[in-house]
Amino acid sequence: MPSRAGFSEQWQREEKAERERLRQLENRLNGLLDRRRELLGQVRALTSKQHELYYGQHGPQAEAERLHHETGQLGRRLAELRSARDKARQALEDAVIRRRELLLTFDRGDRLNPEQLRREIAELELRQQTRALPIEEENALIAELRQKAKDLQQYEARKEVAVEHERQRKEADAAILAARAEIDRIGKEMEAARSEREKRRSEIPANLEAAGAVVAELRTVGRSRAELMTQVDALNREIAEVEREGRELMARTRQREEDARLILEEYSRPLSPSDPSGPGSTPE
């Protein structure tokens, strides 16, 4: 058994070396923990940015999808309007043909406008009364006046028939006007729909580009976060190694203290009469 002085010196040397090593490990561990804390702060910042970008990308993407949907709706609306315009054009053509056929079925006197005839007769009579005309012109004027008067007389004689024909003619004219108005209305609506569709089409690329830029930034942030996490994992392994070494040192220190306690107890134990050697003696 070593002497008490030798044991004390050895114990002090070991204790000093272990305290120095523990101090080094503690300093190293604190530095690693500070570095890990800094990296984790950066990771949290990038994670927050990822969340912000992820939810932010839905704005341009949703807007592009909305514009695409509305463009499709406008395209379908234009197809409906083209069909309606074709029907309106056919209705106009039918109304024009109907008017022509209707006029062909009327007698000449039935096709005349009585109010217009009266105005023309009054104008001819005024001209005859207020102007001195050559005999040829006056004869022609009188002949025209007689023909119109005859037409008006014929119209009056067939007034009921003429009134019905006039009603049918007005209906035919109204149908033509209505068909033309419908074509104009549809044309204006088609122009407005085309303008709106082109406007939405022109806005889609910008929104898709914005959404793509967000996705690209998300990938960049994701790569940066992954690199930081790789560094954090390396630090965690290094921290675990430092902590393992520290635990081993502490275990050796406790074991040495326990051994020292047992040795001190041995040295402090009273000698018995039968014990030929005391503490610190050497066997023969």
PyMOL commands that set and color helices and strands:
alter all, ss='L'
color gray80, all
select helices_A, chain A and resi 4-56+58-105+108-111+114-130+135-157+159-268
alter helices_A, ss='H'
color red, helices_A
deselect
rebuild
show_as cartoon
